[in-house]
Amino acid sequence: MILREDLSQSLRNVGLELGHARLEALWSYVELLIKWNRRINLTGFSFDGNAEAALERLLLEPLAAARLAKSAQRVLDVGSGGGSPAIPFFLGLVQTSELVLVESRTKKAVFLREALRATGIPGKVVADRFEQLVVPEPFDAMTVRASATVAFSATNPLASSSALYSGSATRSRTASFSTSSSVCRCLSANAVRVES
């Protein structure tokens, strides 16, 4: 089981600071995720079993990626599931304004709406497939994990610039960066791919 002090200590151990309000929002998300994960499968991690692995993968990795990305006003997450990496990533960014979560499964979309409400994160949940998403303006950052390959189109400018988080940033305590041309077409700028 993850305790509030475990979360605070883990953040200190890897040099991540969120500030009081964002730490409280992150803790609200953790409590909600643990509660809902008992009823519906939101994540493959058991919080009663290997809580340390869940803490690292679901919280610390996206927070570390946010530190690398620094800021993004509008963030899109595809295949949002249990809300990670999107929610911790968003809470770890310096400047933000909106988080849009795309999740096609109704039960998970309901959870995500509750998570946005509980954390006070401004945003919305789109209960549809990514391929059906229509947006009026581009996003500054996009996160993806455990989703099928997302097809990007040069005629569908979903994002303007910044980061694509798609995997682990803290497992090896290093991050590798590369520019992905397919993502750059979508982002209309350089993309940072964070994974180990």
C-alpha positions in Angstrom: 0.0 0.0 0.0 1.3 3.5 -0.9 1.3 5.9 2.0 1.4 9.7 1.7 4.8 9.7 3.4 6.1 7.0 1.0 5.1 9.3 -1.9 6.7 12.4 -0.3 9.9 10.5 0.5 10.1 9.0 -3.0 9.7 12.5 -4.6 12.5 13.8 -2.3 14.8 10.8 -3.2 14.7 11.6 -6.9 14.8 15.3 -6.4 11.3 16.1 -7.5 9.4 19.0 -5.8 5.8 19.8 -6.6 4.7 22.3 -4.0 2.0 21.8 -1.5 -1.1 22.2 -3.8 0.2 19.9 -6.6 1.4 17.3 -4.0 -2.1 17.3 -2.5 -3.6 16.9 -6.0 -1.2 14.0 -6.8 -2.2 12.4 -3.5 -5.9 12.8 -4.3 -5.2 11.0 -7.6 -3.3 8.2 -5.9 -6.1 7.6 -3.4 -8.7 7.5 -6.1 -6.6 5.3 -8.3 -6.1 2.7 -5.5 -9.8 2.8 -4.7 -11.1 2.4 -8.2 -8.4 -0.1 -9.3 -10.0 -2.6 -6.8 -13.2 -2.4 -8.8 -12.1 -2.0 -12.4 -8.7 -2.8 -13.9 -7.2 0.6 -14.4 -3.6 -0.5 -14.2 -1.6 -3.7 -14.2 0.0 -2.8 -10.9 -1.3 -4.1 -7.5 -1.0 -1.4 -4.9 -1.3 -4.0 -2.2 1.5 -6.0 -3.6 4.5 -4.2 -5.1 3.6 -0.6 -4.2 7.2 0.6 -4.9 7.0 -0.5 -8.6 3.6 1.1 -9.0 4.9 4.3 -7.4 7.9 4.5 -9.7 6.1 3.5 -12.9 2.8 5.4 -12.5 4.0 8.5 -10.7 7.7 9.1 -10.6 8.4 8.4 -14.3 5.8 10.9 -15.7 6.9 13.5 -13.1 10.5 13.1 -14.3 9.4 13.5 -17.9 7.5 16.6 -16.9 10.7 18.0 -15.5 12.4 17.5 -18.8 9.4 19.0 -20.8 9.2 22.0 -18.3 6.0 23.6 -19.5 3.1 23.0 -21.8 -0.2 24.9 -21.7 -2.4 22.3 -23.4 -1.7 18.6 -22.9 -3.3 15.6 -24.8 -3.1 12.1 -23.5 -4.1 9.2 -25.8 -5.4 5.9 -24.3 -5.6 7.5 -20.9 -6.8 4.4 -19.0 -6.0 4.9 -15.3 -4.6 8.4 -15.9 -0.9 7.7 -15.9 1.2 9.2 -17.3 -1.1 12.1 -18.1 -2.2 13.2 -14.6 1.3 13.1 -12.9 2.9 14.5 -16.0 0.5 17.5 -16.0 1.0 18.1 -12.3 4.7 18.1 -12.8 4.7 20.8 -15.5 5.6 24.4 -14.7 2.8 26.1 -16.6 -0.4 24.4 -17.7 -3.9 25.3 -18.6 -5.8 22.2 -19.9 -5.5 18.4 -19.9 -7.5 16.4 -22.5 -7.7 12.7 -21.9 -8.9 10.4 -24.7 -10.2 7.1 -23.5 -12.6 4.8 -25.5 -13.7 2.6 -22.6 -16.6 4.0 -20.7 -15.7 2.8 -17.2 -12.2 4.2 -17.5 -13.6 7.5 -18.9 -15.9 7.8 -15.8 -12.8 7.3 -13.6 -10.8 9.9 -15.5 -13.6 12.5 -15.1 -13.7 11.8 -11.3 -9.8 12.1 -11.2 -9.9 15.5 -12.9 -12.6 16.6 -10.4 -10.7 15.3 -7.4 -7.4 16.8 -8.4 -8.8 20.1 -9.6 -7.1 19.7 -12.9 -8.7 21.8 -15.6 -9.6 19.7 -18.6 -11.9 17.2 -20.1 -12.3 13.5 -20.9 -13.2 12.5 -24.5 -14.8 9.1 -24.4 -14.0 8.1 -27.9 -11.2 6.6 -30.0 -8.2 8.8 -30.8 -8.9 8.4 -34.5 -12.2 10.2 -34.1 -10.8 13.1 -32.1 -11.3 16.6 -33.6 -9.6 19.5 -31.9 -10.0 23.2 -32.7 -6.4 24.1 -31.8 -3.1 22.3 -31.3 -1.7 20.9 -28.1 1.7 21.8 -26.7 2.5 18.3 -25.4 1.2 14.8 -25.9 1.5 11.7 -23.7 1.0 8.1 -24.7 1.6 4.8 -22.9 0.4 1.3 -23.4 -1.7 2.3 -26.4 -1.5 0.9 -29.9 0.7 2.9 -32.2 -0.9 6.3 -32.7 -1.2 7.2 -36.4 -0.3 10.8 -37.1 -1.2 12.7 -40.1 0.3 15.9 -41.5 -3.2 17.2 -42.1 -4.2 16.6 -38.4 -2.1 19.1 -36.4 -3.0 18.0 -32.9 0.0 19.5 -31.2 2.1 22.6 -31.7 5.4 21.8 -29.9 7.0 20.2 -26.8 7.0 16.6 -25.5 5.8 13.2 -26.3 6.2 11.0 -23.2 5.9 7.4 -24.2 7.7 5.3 -21.6 10.1 5.2 -18.7 12.2 8.2 -17.7 13.4 7.1 -14.3 13.8 3.4 -14.4 17.5 3.7 -15.4 17.7 7.2 -14.0 18.6 8.5 -17.4 16.5 9.6 -20.4 17.4 9.2 -24.1 16.1 11.7 -26.6 15.5 11.4 -30.3 13.4 13.3 -32.8 10.5 11.3 -34.3 9.6 12.5 -37.7 6.1 11.2 -37.6 5.5 13.0 -34.3 7.1 16.1 -35.6 4.6 16.2 -38.5 1.8 16.2 -35.9 3.5 18.6 -33.5 4.8 20.9 -36.2 8.0 21.2 -34.3 10.7 19.1 -32.6 9.4 16.4 -30.3 11.1 14.9 -27.3 10.6 11.2 -26.9 11.4 10.1 -23.3 12.0 6.4 -22.7 14.6 4.0 -21.4 
